[in-house]
Amino acid sequence: MKSTIRQAVGIIPARYQSKRFPGKSLVMILGKPMLQRVYEGAKTATFLERIVIATDDGRIATAARAFGAEVFMTSSHHSSGTERAAEVAEKMDAQIILNIQGDEPLIDGKMIDSLILALQDRTISMATLAARSMDWNRFADKNVVKTIPDQDGFALYFSRAPIPYQASDHFWQHIGVYGYQRDFLLKFRGLSPSRLEKTEHLEQLRVLENGYRIKIVETSSPTLSVDAPQDIITVENILKEGTHD
């Protein structure tokens, strides 16, 4: 089956300077840098032909090469991981690009493959992951992004606020992995930051505000992105308990 799938490349944008958690890409999680855990999770995908870590920081580049990753040094002037991924994608021939966030240490290959399979439909410009959740503590957490899909599985909105208001059965937790048709990623890079993007600090809203659609691909279990030092303890406990598939 793999030979029939259009080529996909995974790009992991990684920076050292983070306002809330400086150096978090290299923070240790059970003896491995978080970036290595993201990379190893991505490596389990069946349909990724290549995985590249994109960074402008020598410390991250050195660490990534130490655990065997391919590194692409990028400009230091990018304002987002999407811009960093687009710089790399511009120099590649792959038709499908996966932007795998470097703070998702619980990501696995099945999640990535599901996006690649969705993007075999060339009419889908962009896709991302979400999981149904009933963890109401996360529902109220501004660091956990929520989304609402329409009846056809395309995103109506993304927010840090609890949406939909007074949800009682479940909500959709967004997971920070994006898939793009390469041409659309390069087009997205050229769009001006939008009002809602600036308000929510969510760059995917730029896509919706410009009239494009984002396909929501459901995955069975939420991950836990690392936004603050205390999240490391939670991730380590999940890994120790083996509760993440």
N, C-alpha and C positions, 0 to 999 in steps of 0.2 A: 504493500500500500504506500510505503514511503516514497517510492519513485514517482507516484502520481500526484503528490502534494507539491504545490508551488513552494519554492525555496523561501525559508524564513530565517532571519538573523535576529538574535536577541542582543539588545544593548542595555547595559546596566550603567546608568549615569551615576557617578559618585563624586561628591565634593567633601572636602574636610571641614570647611567653615559652615556651621549650622547655627543660626541664631539661638535656638532653644537647646541644642545639644551638640556643641562643637566636638568634632572628631568621632561622631557616632558610627560612621562607616567602619571604623577600625576597632570599635569597642568589642571586648571579648564576650562571647556567649558560649559557655561550657568549653572553653579552651580554644575556640576558633573566632577569628574576626567576623563580625556580622556580615561583612561583604562576602566572605568566603562561604558562609551558609546560604546566602542568596545565590551565589554562583553555583554551588553544588546542587541546590534545588533546581535551578534552571537546567543544569546538565542532565537531569533525569527526563527531560522532554524528548519525545521521539522525533518531532518534526523540526527541531532547530538544527540548522546546518552549521551554525557558528555562533559563538557568544563572545561579546567584546565588552570590556569595562572601559567606559569613557570618563576621563577625569582630567583636571588641570593641575592636580597636586602630586608632587613627587613621592610623598609618603604613601599615598594610596596606590600609586603605580608600583612602587617597590613591593608593597605587601601583596598586591594582586599577582605580580609575576612570581612571587615566592610560592604561591599555591597553584601556579601553573596556568593562570589566566592570560589571555591575550589583552593587551592594553592599547588604547588609542588616546593619545594626548590631545586635548581639545583647547579651545580658546578659554581664557579666564574671564571673558566678558559676558558669558551667558547668564541670563536671569532665571533660567529654569532647566530642569532635566530634559524637557522636550527639545529645547534649543540645542542642548548638548547632543542628544540622540540624533537630531536632524543633521548636525554637522558630520557625524559619522556616516549616516545613511546616504548622504549626498555622494560619498566616495565609494559606495557599494552598488552592486547590480541586483541585489535581492529585491524581489517585488513586495515582500511583506516584512515589516519591521516590528519587532516587539520591544517596547520600552518597559523594562522591568525595574521597578523602584528598588533602590539599594537598602531600604529600611523594611523589607518584607522577608525576614529570615525564615518564615514558615512556608514560603511559596514552594509549590512542587510542580513537576513536569506535566502532570495531567491538566492542571489549570492552564498552563501555557499552551499545551496542545489544543485545548478546547477553543482558544482564541484563534489559533492558526487555522483550524478547521472552519470556523465561522467565516474567516477572511478569504476562504477559497471562493466565496461569492464576491465577485469583483464589484458588485453594486454597493457593498458595505465598505464605506471609506474608513471607518474606525470602530473598534470594539473594545470593551473593557469587561472586567469581572465584577460580580456581586453575589452575595449569599444572603439567603433569608436568615434572619436572626430574631431571637426572643430575649436577648440579653439586654434588658432595659437600662442597665447601667451604661452600656455602650450607646444606647439610643440617645441618652442625654449628654454624652461626652462630645465636646466640640472638636476633639482631635479625631473622632471617628466620622468619616464622611458617609452620608446616606444618599441614596438615589431612589427614584421612582420610575419604573419602566411602564410604557404604555402596553396595550393589549398585543401589540406585535413585537414586544421585547426591545423597543428603543427607548432611550432615556428621555423622560420629560424634564428632569431637573436633578441637580446635585446640590447638597447643602451640608454645612456643619451643624445646622439646626435640626431638631427632631422633626423629620417629615416621614409620612403625612401626620398632621396634627392629630393627637389622640389615637394613634395606632394601637390596637389591642391584640391583634392576632400575630403579626410579625412586621418587621421592617426590613428594608434591603440595605445591607452594609456593603459599601463600595470597597473594592480591593484594588490597590494601586499597581495594576499591570495594564498596559495599553497595547493594543495591536493596531497597526495602520497599513493601508496600502501605501507603498513608499511615496508615490506622487502626492498623496494627500498630506502626508507628514510634512513634505517640503512646502506645500501650499499653506498648511497650518502655521508653520514658522513665520510666514510673511504677513499673517493677520495681526492687526493691532490689538493689544490687550483691551478687553471689554469691561464695561461697567460692573457687571455681575461677577466677572472673574476677579476684579480688584476688591469688590465687597466681600466675597466669600473666601478669597485667596485660593481659588480652585481654577486652574487654567483650562480644564475641560469645558468650562462654561463658555469660553471663547468660541468653541465649536458650535454649541447650541445657539448662541446669540447671533452667529453669522449664518444661521439657517441650515447647517449640516446636521446629520443624525449620528448618534452613537449607539451601536448595538450592545445591549446588555447580555452577557453570557453568564448563565447561572452556574455557580459552583456549589458543591455540597456543604462546605464548611468554611466559616469565616477565618481569615488569618488574623494576625495581630501585628500591625505596623509599629515600629519603635519610634515614638515621638518624644519620649522623655526617659531619663535614666531608670525610673522605677519600672518601665515596661520591660527592661532586661530581665528582671526577676520573674515576671510573669511568663515570658518566653521560655526561660530556663526551666521553670516548673512544668510547662507544657511538654517540653522535650524530655524531661526526666520521667514524666508520667506516661509518655508514649500516647498521649491523647490526640495527637495530630497525625492524620493519615497522609 
